[in-house]
Amino acid sequence: MESGLQGISALFQEGTEANLGTDQAGKPVVVWMNKLNSFEVEESLRDASVARAERMASLGDDSSEVRGAKVEVDLWSDDDLAMAIVSFQDAECTMEALNNLQAEHEGWMELEDHVRRGPQLLADDGVQPGDPRFETLNDKMNEYMRLLNAEVSKVTAEHLADLKDKSRPKLEAKFMEQWRSRRTTDEWQGAKRMTEIWLSARRCEAVLEGGGRTLAGEMVWDHSACDHSVKQFSERKQIRRIPDGAMQIIVRAFESLQMSPRDMGNSDAPASSSASSEPSSTPEEASSPSSLAETPEGALTT
């Protein structure tokens, strides 16, 4: 009965290997990274929200960080303050611009598909530089960026106009709200990634099969001795003790599971207007006229 359940579970497993090298005996050290189900994704987001709330609670009006921020804000003009607020909304403005182009610009979807898929399709066909198709793709990319930059500028101007008649106290309150969100980015991202890796990483007894590599150089693993239902780490806090080099390999393997096969070959392509975004509670990266708006680096990310 138990073996039958394992067989059924295997039908719904989706994941990839994180190859960490070999141990002293020359045996492969492999961690299986399982694709998270919807309940596990929700658990990761809840942990991130809790960590962010705890950090937010430390940023009260009497905290030294907030007092320092307010001292610098007092030196700004209203225009500087409005620009800083909008700069926090950089990712939001870009997504709004992409949505506008998708809805209003005839031919945008075709252009977007060409730019996103073109490089991989040319590579698949073995097309060499100098081929007219490269010039066509470059023209499409230039057109894509021209239209996107123009629309982002338009959206940014609209956001600035919305702030034009706001009073100074409202501008300061809006900025501090977004500043606090930015200051909690590190905690949100770090907690989310810790839970993701803890839930995803599974024990793996894989061995290299038939010499280990295909003619294309890809590694071939035999998982017949594996039970990927067993977590690699018994406690979430153990994730903090993973060496940086191993963590980078594990994170890359995990992140590859979040990409569709279509996107994996186009990781350097421009963002898509149909791409999903992070939850609204996630602080987005942006720039600002001041160091106050700098984004802390997220923990456990590459």
PAKOL-596503 format. One line per 4 residues: number of its first residue (from 1); for each residue x, y, z of N, C-alpha, C. Coordinates in Angstrom, 3 decimals. Atoms other than C-alpha are relative to their C-alpha. Last residue first. Example, Ala and Ser with C-alpha at 12.3 -4.5 7.8 and 13.67 -1.06 7.14 Angstrom:
# PAKOL-596503
2 = -0.820 -1.190 -0.060 13.670 -1.060 7.140 -0.770 1.090 0.730  0.890 -1.190 0.000 12.300 -4.500 7.800 0.900 1.200 0.000
# end
This chain:
# PAKOL-596503
302 = -1.185 -0.141 0.842 21.212 35.844 -6.056 -0.118 1.257 -0.817  0.349 -0.139 1.410 18.845 35.818 -3.119 1.282 0.157 -0.787  0.196 1.301 0.631 19.285 34.502 0.402 -0.479 0.119 -1.424  -0.755 1.131 -0.507 18.873 37.946 1.960 -0.340 -1.254 -0.781
298 = 0.783 1.065 -0.595 17.541 40.773 -0.153 0.879 -1.159 0.440  -0.081 1.239 0.743 19.872 43.710 -0.688 -0.789 -1.077 0.709  -0.948 0.948 -0.573 18.626 46.890 0.899 0.003 -1.275 -0.801  0.590 1.266 -0.387 16.870 49.283 -1.494 1.049 -0.910 0.615
294 = -0.765 1.151 0.433 18.049 52.868 -1.605 -0.617 -1.266 0.532  0.812 0.916 0.787 15.276 55.415 -1.162 0.771 -1.211 -0.477  1.119 0.501 -0.791 16.829 57.317 1.704 -0.781 -1.064 -0.761  -0.366 1.314 -0.508 20.002 57.599 -0.367 -1.099 -0.587 0.861
290 = -0.743 0.058 -1.251 18.249 60.465 -2.073 0.362 -1.422 0.366  -1.009 -1.051 -0.046 16.998 61.446 -5.539 0.875 -0.100 1.240  0.508 -1.235 -0.576 15.283 58.045 -5.655 1.083 1.065 -0.026  -1.065 -0.942 -0.314 15.611 54.647 -7.306 -0.619 1.284 0.506
286 = 0.115 -1.270 0.710 13.234 51.720 -7.269 1.182 0.867 0.371  -1.231 -0.749 0.118 12.919 48.101 -6.180 -0.233 1.279 -0.782  -0.686 0.118 1.285 9.463 46.934 -5.247 1.277 0.812 0.011  -0.659 -1.243 0.398 8.151 46.360 -1.749 0.775 -0.204 -1.280
282 = -1.439 0.090 0.206 5.927 43.274 -1.741 0.586 1.342 -0.356  -0.682 -0.286 -1.256 2.507 43.736 -0.205 1.503 -0.005 -0.151  -0.048 -1.441 -0.225 0.960 44.075 -3.658 0.710 0.352 1.290  1.168 -0.517 -0.711 1.868 40.469 -4.385 0.170 1.470 0.330
278 = 0.023 0.378 -1.397 4.713 39.997 -6.896 -1.270 0.527 0.652  -0.813 -0.833 -0.874 3.937 40.384 -10.580 -0.082 -0.518 1.428  0.595 -0.226 -1.306 2.711 37.980 -13.244 0.952 0.811 0.857  -0.678 0.680 -1.102 4.013 38.408 -16.759 -0.673 0.337 1.312
274 = 0.846 1.084 -0.471 1.498 39.402 -19.447 0.620 -0.739 1.164  1.188 -0.580 -0.601 3.055 42.816 -20.017 -0.945 -1.070 0.497  1.217 0.156 0.784 6.338 41.012 -20.568 -1.168 0.649 0.711  1.158 0.469 -0.758 9.674 42.144 -19.196 -1.230 -0.038 -0.883
270 = 0.731 -1.021 -0.750 12.496 42.498 -21.692 -1.207 -0.578 0.702  0.917 -0.776 0.836 14.467 39.368 -22.653 -0.722 1.041 0.844  -0.526 -1.353 0.148 17.448 38.249 -20.567 -0.915 0.888 -0.833  -0.096 -0.656 -1.294 15.743 35.140 -19.206 0.508 1.425 -0.096
266 = 0.110 -1.436 0.273 14.652 34.123 -22.686 0.128 0.801 1.277  -0.921 -0.345 1.067 15.487 30.433 -22.890 0.025 1.479 -0.308  -1.346 0.365 -0.418 13.939 29.795 -19.498 1.038 0.345 -1.050  -0.744 -1.125 -0.554 10.863 31.797 -20.527 1.433 -0.345 0.344
262 = -0.053 -1.085 0.974 9.358 29.227 -22.893 0.881 1.136 0.493  -1.020 0.329 0.995 10.236 26.334 -20.564 0.161 1.105 -1.041  0.513 0.935 0.989 8.206 28.158 -17.902 1.115 -0.347 -0.981  0.053 -0.483 1.375 10.114 29.743 -15.068 -0.580 -1.069 -0.901
258 = 1.026 -1.043 0.068 9.496 29.161 -11.345 -0.178 0.535 -1.404  1.321 0.633 -0.051 11.324 25.840 -11.401 -1.125 1.013 -0.127  0.265 0.564 1.328 14.522 27.560 -12.565 -1.373 -0.656 -0.051  0.567 -1.039 0.856 14.315 29.643 -9.379 -0.289 -0.514 -1.409
254 = 1.369 -0.318 -0.407 14.784 26.556 -7.234 -0.642 1.000 -0.949  0.840 1.150 0.331 17.838 25.354 -9.151 -1.459 0.284 0.342  0.144 0.044 1.468 19.395 28.809 -9.051 -0.904 -1.158 -0.421  0.930 -1.054 0.415 18.649 29.051 -5.313 -0.206 -0.014 -1.511
250 = 1.351 0.395 -0.394 20.281 25.687 -4.603 -1.025 1.022 -0.468  0.386 1.112 0.878 23.413 26.600 -6.567 -1.443 -0.423 0.284  0.177 -0.538 1.341 23.679 29.979 -4.822 -0.453 -1.078 -0.978  1.290 -0.694 0.069 23.080 28.349 -1.452 -0.257 0.569 -1.392
246 = 1.056 1.014 0.133 25.950 25.903 -2.026 -1.367 0.666 -0.123  -0.130 0.635 1.309 28.353 28.771 -2.657 -1.078 -1.033 -0.242  0.450 -0.883 1.077 27.074 30.772 0.309 0.050 -0.673 -1.366  -1.070 -0.859 0.541 27.426 27.926 2.794 -0.477 0.785 -1.219
242 = -0.479 0.484 1.293 24.103 26.637 4.240 1.100 0.934 -0.507  -1.342 0.562 -0.133 23.829 27.578 7.914 0.546 -0.568 -1.306  -0.985 -1.063 -0.234 20.905 29.963 7.504 1.426 -0.526 0.051  -0.293 -0.639 1.290 18.805 27.172 5.952 1.081 1.062 0.169
238 = -1.202 0.604 0.559 19.051 25.255 9.225 0.404 0.639 -1.326  -1.176 -0.798 -0.364 16.573 27.715 10.746 1.296 -0.585 -0.564  -0.151 -1.145 0.899 13.724 26.038 8.834 1.280 0.770 0.277  0.437 -1.263 -0.580 14.159 22.774 10.702 0.298 1.142 -0.953
234 = 1.078 0.264 -0.951 14.329 19.176 9.469 -0.559 1.287 0.596  -0.281 -0.686 -1.257 16.300 20.067 6.356 -1.183 -0.178 0.948  -1.447 0.009 -0.209 16.427 17.791 3.297 0.353 0.584 1.367  -0.693 -1.290 0.015 12.682 17.145 3.492 1.503 -0.174 0.260
230 = -0.671 -0.281 -1.272 11.474 13.620 2.691 0.773 1.316 -0.106  1.001 -0.543 -0.922 8.919 13.302 -0.151 0.617 0.410 1.335  -0.038 -1.456 -0.048 11.716 12.993 -2.703 -1.095 0.611 0.866  1.334 -0.308 -0.509 12.197 9.314 -1.976 -0.047 1.506 0.226
226 = 0.383 -1.220 -0.716 15.158 8.363 -4.120 -1.432 -0.042 0.519  -0.152 0.250 -1.439 16.678 4.992 -5.053 -0.515 1.163 0.848  0.762 1.186 -0.398 15.390 5.070 -8.656 0.082 -0.286 1.496  0.681 -0.293 -1.269 16.585 8.646 -9.109 -0.760 -1.209 0.533
222 = 0.855 1.148 -0.292 19.179 7.946 -11.829 -0.589 0.211 1.390  0.083 0.514 -1.365 20.627 11.230 -13.047 -0.954 -1.176 0.089  1.125 0.918 -0.064 21.820 12.282 -16.508 0.007 -0.669 1.371  -0.154 1.053 -0.991 24.040 15.353 -16.755 -1.273 -0.842 0.062
218 = 0.920 -0.102 -1.123 23.799 17.329 -20.001 0.197 -1.186 0.946  -0.666 -0.461 -1.210 26.890 17.459 -22.200 -0.897 0.129 1.207  0.108 -1.466 -0.075 25.017 17.339 -25.506 0.656 0.553 1.260  -0.887 -0.544 1.025 26.236 13.777 -26.084 -0.003 1.524 0.023
214 = 0.463 0.281 1.354 24.579 12.912 -22.799 1.010 0.560 -0.985  0.286 -1.115 0.895 26.399 12.902 -19.492 -0.487 -0.483 -1.358  0.388 -1.285 -0.575 26.692 10.766 -16.370 -0.358 1.112 -0.945  -1.094 -0.930 0.273 28.703 7.800 -17.478 -0.340 1.423 0.369
210 = -0.698 0.280 1.260 25.621 5.618 -17.808 1.103 0.970 -0.337  0.417 1.158 0.783 23.566 7.202 -15.015 0.833 -0.116 -1.272  -0.143 -0.253 1.424 24.988 9.513 -12.393 -0.258 -1.281 -0.777  -1.346 0.313 0.490 23.605 8.728 -8.977 0.041 0.273 -1.491
206 = -0.243 0.202 1.426 20.592 10.198 -7.202 1.462 -0.328 -0.279  -1.055 1.022 0.058 20.133 9.706 -3.462 0.398 -0.283 -1.451  -0.180 0.572 1.329 18.111 12.898 -2.973 1.194 -0.961 0.022  -1.116 0.944 0.046 16.668 14.349 0.192 0.047 -0.687 -1.356
202 = 0.313 1.368 -0.403 14.306 17.210 -0.474 1.242 -0.873 -0.097  -1.162 0.891 -0.008 14.686 21.002 -0.654 -0.361 -1.378 0.559  -0.330 0.577 1.307 11.429 22.761 -1.566 1.075 -1.075 0.077  1.087 0.842 0.495 9.868 23.479 1.820 0.383 -0.746 -1.274
198 = 0.288 1.035 -0.999 13.080 24.743 3.425 -1.078 -0.964 -0.503  -1.070 0.997 0.088 14.076 26.612 0.255 -0.255 -1.146 0.973  0.046 0.672 1.306 10.726 28.401 0.050 1.041 -1.112 -0.091  1.093 0.977 -0.040 10.673 29.134 3.784 -0.095 -0.757 -1.319
194 = -0.322 1.047 -0.967 14.085 30.779 3.671 -1.073 -1.081 0.012  -0.939 0.924 0.611 13.237 32.660 0.453 0.377 -1.137 0.953  0.676 0.740 1.073 10.124 34.219 1.952 0.933 -1.040 -0.601  0.896 0.975 -0.631 11.928 35.196 5.142 -0.710 -0.853 -1.038
190 = -0.774 1.023 -0.681 14.770 36.833 3.224 -0.869 -1.075 0.621  -0.628 0.895 0.962 12.531 38.666 0.763 0.742 -1.138 0.698  1.031 0.693 0.792 10.262 40.163 3.399 0.635 -1.029 -0.932  0.642 1.003 -0.835 13.108 40.976 5.812 -1.031 -0.802 -0.780
186 = -0.982 1.019 -0.368 15.181 42.722 3.165 -0.650 -1.123 0.797  -0.208 0.904 1.130 12.215 44.601 1.742 0.909 -1.169 0.363  0.345 1.368 -0.396 11.316 46.043 5.131 0.180 -1.004 -1.136  -0.916 0.440 -1.046 13.144 49.345 4.590 -0.294 -1.429 0.456
182 = -1.303 0.295 0.587 11.302 49.823 1.312 0.970 -0.565 1.035  0.144 1.219 0.800 7.915 49.525 2.987 1.336 -0.413 -0.598  0.085 1.129 -0.935 8.981 52.072 5.585 -0.136 -1.329 -0.746  -1.347 0.215 -0.539 10.071 54.442 2.829 0.006 -1.177 0.968
178 = -0.731 0.777 0.986 6.706 53.987 1.088 1.428 -0.280 0.470  0.677 1.298 0.147 4.812 55.097 4.188 0.776 -0.891 -0.970  -0.419 0.826 -1.131 7.379 57.814 4.854 -0.665 -1.371 -0.045  -1.388 0.431 0.165 6.856 59.232 1.355 0.420 -0.943 1.130
174 = -0.066 0.973 1.097 3.086 59.271 1.627 1.417 -0.516 -0.180  0.602 1.238 -0.499 3.202 60.961 5.047 0.068 -1.097 -1.062  -0.942 0.613 -0.935 5.641 63.575 3.739 -0.538 -1.327 0.523  -1.150 0.494 0.759 3.457 64.288 0.727 0.985 -0.716 0.924
170 = 0.438 1.211 0.698 0.360 64.524 2.917 1.138 -0.599 -0.825  0.152 1.118 -0.944 2.094 66.946 5.306 -0.425 -1.307 -0.671  -1.303 0.494 -0.463 3.307 69.099 2.356 -0.157 -1.148 1.017  -0.645 -0.845 -1.011 -0.184 69.401 0.874 1.317 -0.629 0.434
166 = 0.002 0.574 -1.340 -1.057 67.567 -2.313 0.724 0.932 0.968  0.780 -0.840 -0.904 -1.796 69.718 -5.374 -0.072 -0.556 1.424  -0.295 -1.427 0.124 0.958 68.328 -7.592 -0.709 0.846 1.047  -0.541 -0.475 -1.274 0.785 64.730 -6.401 0.140 1.518 0.051
162 = 0.946 0.345 -1.067 -1.537 63.503 -9.174 0.463 0.525 1.362  1.104 -0.965 0.059 0.635 65.399 -11.677 -1.015 -0.264 1.108  -0.473 -1.258 -0.573 3.652 63.353 -10.592 -1.114 1.048 0.030  -0.119 0.205 -1.445 1.746 60.122 -11.224 0.489 1.273 0.688
158 = 1.362 0.037 -0.547 0.703 61.377 -14.658 0.027 -0.180 1.517  0.491 -1.378 -0.029 4.288 62.335 -15.492 -1.407 0.069 0.590  -0.705 -0.681 -1.084 5.431 58.843 -14.529 -0.483 1.440 0.145  0.608 0.456 -1.258 2.772 57.306 -16.772 0.640 0.707 1.190
154 = 1.361 -0.532 -0.055 3.912 59.391 -19.759 -0.667 -0.369 1.327  -0.123 -1.439 -0.259 7.590 58.656 -19.120 -1.378 0.645 0.141  -0.402 -0.128 -1.404 6.769 54.940 -18.871 0.124 1.477 0.376  1.202 0.235 -0.807 4.875 55.181 -22.175 0.318 0.108 1.492
150 = 0.914 -1.130 0.185 7.833 56.805 -23.958 -1.239 -0.162 0.877  -0.548 -1.160 -0.712 10.249 54.275 -22.498 -0.917 1.211 -0.107  0.125 0.212 -1.438 8.033 51.392 -23.613 0.512 1.206 0.785  1.402 -0.103 -0.397 7.585 52.676 -27.155 -0.163 -0.131 1.510
146 = 0.443 -1.372 0.262 11.296 53.288 -27.669 -1.432 0.202 0.480  -0.491 -0.855 -1.071 12.229 50.022 -25.965 -0.427 1.452 -0.192  0.603 0.404 -1.271 10.006 47.956 -28.264 0.415 0.957 1.117  1.370 -0.508 0.034 11.102 49.849 -31.370 -0.709 -0.295 1.318
142 = -0.078 -1.459 -0.118 14.753 49.238 -30.522 -1.388 0.623 0.016  -0.359 -0.319 -1.378 14.018 45.563 -29.900 0.068 1.506 0.221  1.166 0.261 -0.832 12.178 45.220 -33.218 0.281 0.367 1.461  0.970 -1.058 0.293 15.033 46.882 -35.117 -1.238 -0.155 0.889
138 = -0.490 -1.219 -0.640 17.504 44.577 -33.394 -0.955 1.162 -0.224  0.237 0.123 -1.440 15.385 41.568 -34.393 0.472 1.249 0.734  1.437 -0.148 -0.229 15.308 42.680 -38.029 -0.322 -0.053 1.487  0.301 -1.423 0.170 19.070 43.177 -38.018 -1.482 0.270 0.248
134 = -0.526 -0.689 -1.174 19.536 39.695 -36.606 -0.322 1.489 -0.065  0.973 0.171 -1.080 17.201 38.274 -39.271 0.476 0.637 1.301  0.992 -1.088 -0.009 19.408 39.793 -41.963 -1.014 -0.114 1.141  1.230 0.422 0.662 22.169 37.291 -40.986 -1.019 1.138 0.076
130 = -0.109 -0.412 1.396 25.355 39.079 -40.020 -1.204 -0.405 -0.802  -0.017 -1.458 0.159 25.627 37.230 -36.736 0.271 0.387 -1.447  -1.249 -0.663 -0.361 24.910 33.497 -37.199 -0.116 1.519 -0.147  -0.219 -1.193 0.810 21.530 31.711 -37.170 1.228 0.751 0.515
126 = -1.416 -0.134 0.325 21.816 28.285 -35.570 0.317 1.202 -0.861  -0.196 0.235 1.431 18.065 27.693 -35.805 1.469 0.128 -0.411  0.426 1.372 0.310 17.749 27.293 -32.029 0.264 -0.347 -1.457  -1.024 0.905 -0.524 19.791 30.465 -31.526 -0.337 -1.448 -0.326
122 = -1.168 -0.127 0.871 17.474 32.406 -33.824 1.116 -0.934 0.454  0.320 0.653 1.270 14.462 31.050 -31.943 1.158 0.082 -0.975  -0.090 1.445 -0.172 16.011 31.954 -28.601 -0.277 -0.738 -1.298  -1.375 0.445 -0.247 16.738 35.547 -29.609 0.126 -1.516 0.121
118 = -0.921 -0.081 1.126 13.296 36.045 -31.221 1.401 -0.510 0.278  -0.308 1.324 0.524 11.134 34.811 -28.356 1.056 0.011 -1.095  -0.252 0.980 -1.047 10.950 37.888 -26.179 0.454 -1.345 -0.557  -1.166 -0.387 -0.798 11.352 40.528 -28.875 0.350 -1.072 1.029
114 = -1.188 0.029 0.855 8.998 38.842 -31.346 1.260 0.287 0.805  -0.344 1.407 0.243 6.405 38.120 -28.667 1.276 -0.115 -0.827  -0.503 0.551 -1.255 6.450 41.767 -27.574 0.430 -1.456 -0.170  -1.344 -0.537 -0.214 6.089 43.022 -31.138 0.631 -0.600 1.250
110 = -0.861 0.629 1.006 3.123 40.713 -31.771 1.451 0.470 0.170  -0.173 1.389 -0.408 1.509 41.822 -28.511 0.915 -0.748 -0.976  -0.943 0.125 -1.111 2.111 45.486 -29.365 0.268 -1.458 0.382  -1.220 0.691 0.382 0.531 45.327 -32.827 0.990 -0.202 1.139
106 = 0.216 1.081 0.955 -2.122 47.928 -32.114 1.352 -0.603 -0.422  -0.882 -0.096 1.154 -1.214 49.957 -29.061 -0.188 -1.206 -0.921  0.262 -1.129 0.883 -4.071 50.534 -26.615 0.831 0.024 -1.280  1.410 -0.311 0.216 -4.543 47.514 -24.364 -0.227 0.989 -1.137
102 = 0.712 1.215 0.385 -1.079 45.957 -24.511 -1.452 0.314 -0.373  -0.402 0.347 1.358 0.561 49.362 -24.503 -0.744 -1.233 -0.503  0.562 -0.996 0.921 -1.418 50.436 -21.454 0.328 -0.353 -1.450  1.431 0.280 0.136 -0.594 47.194 -19.644 -0.669 0.978 -0.953
98 = 0.146 1.227 0.787 3.107 47.666 -20.330 -1.472 -0.342 -0.222  -0.324 -0.330 1.387 2.939 51.267 -19.083 -0.157 -1.214 -0.905  1.146 -0.759 0.519 1.145 50.195 -15.899 0.229 0.368 -1.465  1.079 0.958 0.245 3.829 47.546 -15.340 -1.240 0.695 -0.559
94 = -0.369 0.828 1.147 6.564 50.149 -15.786 -1.098 -0.992 -0.330  0.148 -0.802 1.214 4.833 52.623 -13.483 0.321 -0.820 -1.245  1.428 -0.174 0.234 4.435 49.986 -10.759 -0.249 0.788 -1.285  0.493 1.274 0.536 8.100 49.029 -11.053 -1.486 0.091 -0.326
90 = -0.600 0.282 1.302 9.147 52.679 -10.663 -0.544 -1.284 -0.630  1.022 0.683 0.781 6.715 53.456 -7.827 0.512 -0.409 -1.379  0.321 1.222 -0.711 9.445 54.383 -5.342 -0.966 -0.866 -0.812  -1.104 0.917 0.269 10.604 56.874 -7.941 -0.183 -1.320 0.740
86 = 0.238 0.671 1.276 7.160 58.436 -7.764 1.121 -0.986 -0.318  1.170 0.881 -0.135 7.558 59.230 -4.073 -0.217 -0.793 -1.277  -0.430 1.142 -0.800 11.079 60.605 -4.584 -1.140 -1.003 0.165  -0.829 0.845 0.857 9.833 62.849 -7.398 0.464 -1.248 0.747
82 = 0.892 0.676 0.953 7.064 64.185 -5.172 0.779 -0.937 -0.908  0.742 1.005 -0.756 9.566 64.938 -2.407 -0.942 -0.781 -0.909  -0.921 1.095 -0.305 11.916 66.728 -4.772 -0.738 -1.150 0.691  -0.247 0.703 1.268 9.005 68.798 -6.099 0.952 -1.178 0.205
78 = 1.175 0.827 0.290 7.912 69.684 -2.565 0.199 -0.796 -1.292  1.134 -0.796 0.472 11.448 70.878 -1.827 -1.183 -0.943 -0.231  0.463 0.107 1.387 13.742 68.664 0.192 -1.098 1.012 -0.295  -0.863 -0.810 0.860 15.683 69.569 3.364 -0.489 0.034 -1.447
74 = 0.259 -1.423 -0.275 12.909 68.361 5.686 0.816 0.916 -0.908  1.176 -0.398 0.771 13.206 64.935 4.033 -0.295 1.485 0.195  -0.407 -0.189 1.391 16.742 64.615 5.424 -1.164 0.481 -0.859  -0.928 -1.131 0.059 15.636 65.226 9.011 0.416 0.270 -1.439
70 = 0.801 -1.225 -0.010 12.656 62.915 8.491 0.878 1.248 -0.044  0.643 -0.167 1.303 14.918 60.048 7.468 -0.764 1.317 -0.061  -1.011 -0.392 0.976 17.098 60.483 10.531 -0.588 0.242 -1.373  -0.386 -1.391 -0.296 14.085 60.460 12.847 1.046 0.491 -1.004
66 = 1.076 -0.881 0.469 12.787 57.317 11.124 0.354 1.456 0.255  0.053 0.043 1.462 16.079 55.469 11.519 -1.044 0.971 -0.548  -1.078 -0.842 0.530 16.538 56.596 15.139 -0.029 0.032 -1.521  -1.218 0.750 0.318 13.161 55.165 16.112 1.032 0.921 -0.638
62 = -1.085 -0.335 -0.919 10.665 57.529 17.748 1.292 -0.757 -0.305  -0.399 -1.402 0.167 8.208 57.531 14.843 1.186 0.385 0.878  0.928 -0.980 -0.536 8.103 53.748 14.862 0.549 1.411 -0.127  -0.188 -1.290 0.663 10.246 51.637 12.580 -1.060 1.004 0.448
58 = -1.204 -0.647 -0.556 10.597 48.612 14.859 0.231 1.381 -0.595  0.291 -0.445 -1.364 7.001 47.595 14.146 1.192 0.709 0.630  0.760 -1.240 0.084 7.805 47.489 10.431 -0.267 0.567 1.389  -0.947 -1.072 0.339 10.499 44.893 11.089 -0.710 1.347 -0.040
54 = -0.882 -0.170 -1.147 8.024 42.649 12.881 1.004 1.122 -0.240  0.754 -0.708 -1.039 5.445 43.219 10.144 0.860 0.247 1.236  0.102 -1.402 0.388 7.988 42.275 7.466 -0.732 0.816 1.067  -1.327 -0.601 -0.162 8.870 39.048 9.213 -0.038 1.486 -0.336
50 = -0.273 -0.099 -1.437 5.173 38.179 9.560 1.342 0.689 0.247  0.816 -1.088 -0.540 4.489 39.003 5.904 0.242 0.191 1.488  -0.578 -1.269 0.442 7.391 36.846 4.723 -0.759 1.179 0.601  -1.229 -0.209 -0.774 6.198 33.905 6.814 0.640 1.332 -0.365
46 = 0.392 -0.329 -1.381 2.717 34.295 5.315 1.230 0.258 0.861  0.460 -1.385 -0.025 4.124 34.467 1.783 -0.420 0.422 1.405  -1.165 -0.870 0.184 6.104 31.265 2.258 -0.397 1.464 0.091  -0.747 0.034 -1.256 3.033 29.488 3.660 1.227 0.914 -0.072
42 = 0.725 -0.825 -0.965 0.991 30.598 0.644 0.731 0.048 1.338  -0.200 -1.389 0.416 3.595 29.176 -1.737 -0.666 0.943 0.996  -1.367 -0.347 -0.396 3.520 25.937 0.237 0.346 1.429 -0.400  0.001 -0.154 -1.453 -0.265 25.727 -0.071 1.373 0.411 0.515
38 = 0.631 -1.274 -0.359 -0.120 26.432 -3.826 -0.012 0.221 1.517  1.422 -0.026 0.329 2.400 23.647 -4.472 -0.610 1.295 0.538  0.950 -0.204 -1.085 6.125 24.277 -4.468 -1.437 -0.075 -0.502  0.811 -1.185 0.298 8.318 22.745 -7.157 -1.081 0.131 1.057
34 = 1.366 0.289 0.416 10.662 20.262 -5.501 -0.740 1.300 -0.314  0.822 -1.176 -0.246 14.372 20.939 -5.371 -1.381 -0.239 -0.596  1.131 -0.102 0.923 16.256 17.649 -5.061 -0.834 1.205 0.393  1.235 -0.350 -0.696 19.583 18.101 -3.320 -1.092 0.118 -1.051
30 = 1.111 -0.569 0.763 22.593 16.293 -4.763 -1.165 0.297 0.930  0.822 -0.625 -1.041 25.995 15.460 -3.328 -1.087 0.789 -0.723  0.688 -1.270 0.269 27.553 13.053 -5.818 -0.801 0.484 1.209  1.421 0.200 0.258 29.808 10.372 -4.294 -0.681 1.344 -0.250
26 = 0.274 -0.137 1.422 33.562 10.892 -4.666 -1.452 -0.223 -0.368  -0.070 1.327 0.613 34.354 9.510 -1.233 -0.279 0.049 -1.497  -1.381 0.483 -0.059 35.198 12.966 0.084 0.173 -1.364 -0.641  -0.552 0.059 -1.348 31.821 14.274 -1.108 1.411 -0.577 -0.039
22 = -0.193 1.344 -0.547 30.962 15.328 -4.640 0.544 0.083 1.417  -1.333 0.569 0.169 29.576 18.436 -6.305 0.072 -1.407 0.550  -0.951 -0.710 -0.856 26.589 20.469 -5.085 1.411 -0.559 -0.101  -1.217 0.801 -0.088 24.236 19.411 -7.893 1.070 0.790 0.752
18 = -1.015 -0.996 -0.345 20.841 21.004 -7.301 1.275 -0.787 0.276  -1.140 0.275 -0.872 18.543 18.608 -9.130 0.822 1.262 0.250  -1.274 0.089 0.705 15.142 19.498 -10.520 1.116 -0.228 1.012  -1.131 -0.645 -0.621 11.485 19.422 -9.630 1.257 -0.156 -0.816
14 = -0.671 -0.768 1.040 8.003 18.251 -10.402 1.146 0.742 0.655  -1.243 -0.666 -0.358 6.315 15.585 -8.384 0.599 0.702 -1.209  0.248 -1.429 -0.179 2.678 14.835 -9.181 1.251 0.759 0.421  0.621 -0.540 1.211 3.170 11.361 -10.647 -0.161 1.510 0.073
10 = -1.041 -0.275 0.993 5.639 10.574 -7.870 -0.577 0.596 -1.271  -0.618 -1.293 -0.321 2.846 10.903 -5.325 1.023 0.387 -1.058  0.968 -1.039 0.358 0.943 8.070 -7.032 0.592 1.382 0.248  0.087 -0.047 1.457 4.011 5.836 -6.897 -0.956 1.070 -0.478
6 = -1.194 -0.678 0.487 4.626 6.699 -3.268 -0.029 0.126 -1.510  0.173 -1.430 -0.261 1.037 5.786 -2.487 1.190 0.796 -0.492  0.989 -0.499 0.949 1.497 2.408 -4.186 -0.230 1.481 0.167  -0.688 -0.173 1.277 4.704 1.790 -2.265 -0.939 0.530 -1.057
2 = -0.877 -1.171 -0.091 2.800 2.417 0.963 0.719 0.259 -1.307  0.836 -1.206 0.000 0.000 0.000 0.000 0.870 1.255 0.000
# end
